[in-house]
């Protein structure tokens, strides 16, 4: 039995499409009360737990760090302890924001972490709590998540592009857009593999290929959607936000491929699927 924390988020939605999972919403397990998360695991007795729920309001986290750390730090740690007690495998989704974004080389899973905002620190706290629990787990760091559901960059660009002739988009942040569908598929594959081979426990990276900038990602969205919106490249410094963003979000996926046989997803193909789904609505 596969238990999913999260019901309406991007990855949780895709997980429910892919398989026979039990998805818990806030009424079932409130991540602001980590005890309810542990109680849910004890009640359902799953073989695999996937944590697809998180506090993701990056800018708001600067003023709401305690709540972000409760949801992203304490709740996953409580899940991990309950999974360890129950002999269940835990797959936890984390983020490129645990790194400081320096340099230009892809970050490996064992690279030093140094988050530059409260959201990144809260996610790093969750990773530490999971490792400390001593159970079977995979921490799956990903980046730039998009889908046909919820709020994300693709849907924002389509909305703005429908009304504007040109948009200023940051061009000096580089990363790998990753579809929620690709993340969901990886979570299921990794969780099932961990059940058979707990020695695969560890931290892994999953991000789309090829690496691109936000500006070039926007261009691809407009081109595939048939919108004539012009993209003007700007620097991160020209678009200040409450939370600092890493410039280098490149992630090295090689250990995920080597250990689980999962290739990097091509975000261009996944973008086409998302656009087709949105157009059909």
N, C-alpha and C positions, 0 to 999 in steps of 0.2 A: 504494500500500500504506500502511495506517495502522498505526503502531506505538504501543501504549499502555503506559506505565509504570504498573504497578499491575494486580492481577488480582482481588483479593477485596474491595477497598474499595467504598464506595457508588457512586461515579461510574464506576469501572472495571467494576463489575458491569453497570451500565446500558449502558455503551458496548458491551460484548460482546453484549447483547441486541439492540442497534440495528443493528449492521452487521458487515461482514466485517473484523474487526480482529485484529491479533496482540497479545495481552496478555502482558506479561512479569511474572512474580512475582519474589520475592526470590532464588530460585535461579537465575534467568536474568540478573538485573541487580540488584545490591545497592546501594541508594542510599547506604549507608555507605562504599562504595568507588566514588566517582564515575567512576573510569576504566572500570568495567564498564558504566556507562550509555553512555558514549561508544563503547565497543567494540560494544555491541549495535546502536547506530545505524549504525555502519560495516558491521556484519555484515548487517543486514536491509535496508539501503538504502531506507528508507521515503520516501514523498512527504510524509507528514504524521506528526508525533510529537505525542502528547497525554500530558502528564505529569499523571496522576491519582493519583500516589503522594505521600505526605507523612508527616511526623511530626506527628500531630494531638493528642497528649496535652498539652493546654494547661497544666494544672497541673504535670505532671511536668517540663515543659520548664524550669520555674524552677530545678530542681536538675540538669537535664540539658541545659543550653543548648548545650554544645559538640556533642553528638550531634544535637540539633535543627537546629543551624546547618549541620552536615555534610549532613544529609538534605534540609533545606529550602532551603539556600543553595548549597552547593558542588555538589551533584548536579544541580540544574536548570541551573546555570551550565555544567557540563560537557556536559549535553545540548545546550544552546544553541550552544556552540562547535562541537560535532559536527554539528548541524543546519546551521549556517552553512557549514561546510566541504562538506557534502553537498548543499546547495541544498534542504533540506527545510524545511517550515513547522512551527513549534513552537507548540502551544497549551498554556499553563501555567495551572493553577488556583491562584489566590491567595485572599486573604481580606480581609474588612473590618477585621481586627485590625491592619492596618498603620496605621490611624488611631487617634487618641487618644480618640475618642468624645465630644468636647466639642460643645456647641451642640445644635441641633435640625435644622439644614438637611441635606439629603442630600449625601453626599460625592461630588464629581465625580472622575473619574480623575486629574485634574491637581492636586487639592487637596494641600496639604502633608501629608506622612506623619510620624507621631510615635508609634510603637507603645509601649504601656504595659506590655508583658510580653515574656518571652523568645521565646515562640512568634511573636508579631507581628514581633519583630526578625529572627527566622530567616527568615520568609517575605519580609520586605523585602529581606534579603540575596540571596535567590533572584531577586527581581525585578531588582535591580541587576546581577547577574551575567548575566541574560538580555539585558538592554539592552546591556550592554558587549560582548556577543559579536558584535553587528553583523549578525545574520541576520534572517530573516523570522519574526515571532512575534506572538502575541497573548497578553497577560497578562489573564486573566479573573478578576477579583476577585468573590467570591460570599460568601454568609453563611448561617448557620443551616441547614445541609444536613440533609435528612431523606430517608428511603426505607424500604422494607421489609427492608433488609439492614443488617447490622452494628449498631453502637451509635450511637444518636442520640436526640434529645429525644422524638420521637413514640413510639418503642418503650419508652423509659424511663417516660413518662407512662402508657402502657397497662399496663405491669407494676405500677407503684405504684398506679395508680387501681383496679386489680382487687382490691387488698388494703386500701385505706385510704378512709375516708369524706371526709377533707379533706387538702389539701396546701398548704403555704406555697410560693408561686412568686414569683420576682422580677418586679416590675411596672414598674420604672423603666429597664430596658434595652429599647430600641426598635429593631427591624430588620425585615428581610424574609425569612421562612422560604423556603427554596429547595429544591425537590425535586432529588434526584440525577438523575432522568430528564430534567428540564428542562436541567440543566447538561450532561449527556451530549449531548443534541440540539444545544445551542448549540456545544459543542466541535467536533462534526462539521461543522456548518454553517460555523463560523468557519474551521476548518482548510481546508475545501474552497475557501472564498472567498479565503483567503490564497494558495493555490496559483495561482489565476488572477490575483490582484491583490495582489502583495506590498506595494503602497503602503498597504494597510490595516493594516499593522503598527502596533501600539500597545497601550495599556492600556485595558481596558474593564471595565464593571461589569454583573453579572447578579444580580439578587435578586428574590424573589417579591413580589407585590403582593396586598393592601395591607399597608402597614407595621403592625406590631402589637407588643405586649409578649410576653414569655415567658408571663406569667400569662394573657393573653387567647388566646394560642396554645394553652395547655393547656386552657382552657375549650372551644375549638373541637374539640380532640381528644376530650375527654370527651363532648361533645354528640354528635358524629358517631359515636362508638363506642358510644353508649348507656350510658355510665357516669354514675352520679350523684355522682361525686366533687366535693366543693366546693373551689374554689380561693380561697385567702386571699392577697391582695396583700401583698407585703413589699418593702422597699427592698433594694438591693444591699448596703448597709452591714449589713443584718441577716443576710446569708448570706455571710460572708467565705470566700474561696478563696485558695489560694496565689498564683494569678495574677490580677491585676486584669483586670476585663472592661470594655470600652467601653460607655458608656451609650447613645451614639448610633451605631447601626450602619446607619442609612439610607444607601442607595447610589443615586446618580443613574445610571439606565440609559440615558439618552437617546442617548448617543453609540453604544452598541451597536445600538439600534434604527435610528438614522440611517445607520450605516455598513453594517450587515449585514441590516437589515430584520427583526430579531428583537424581537418584543414582550416585555414583561415577563410572566413566567408567573404565573398566579393560583394561589397556594399552596393556596387552599381546594379548588379542583378537583383539584389534585395530591394533597392530603391524602386526599380521598375515594378516589382510585385506590389509594393506599398501604394504606389501611384495608381496602379490598376484597381486595387481595392477601393481606394478613395474615390476614383472616378465612377465606380459602379454603384456608389451609394446614392 
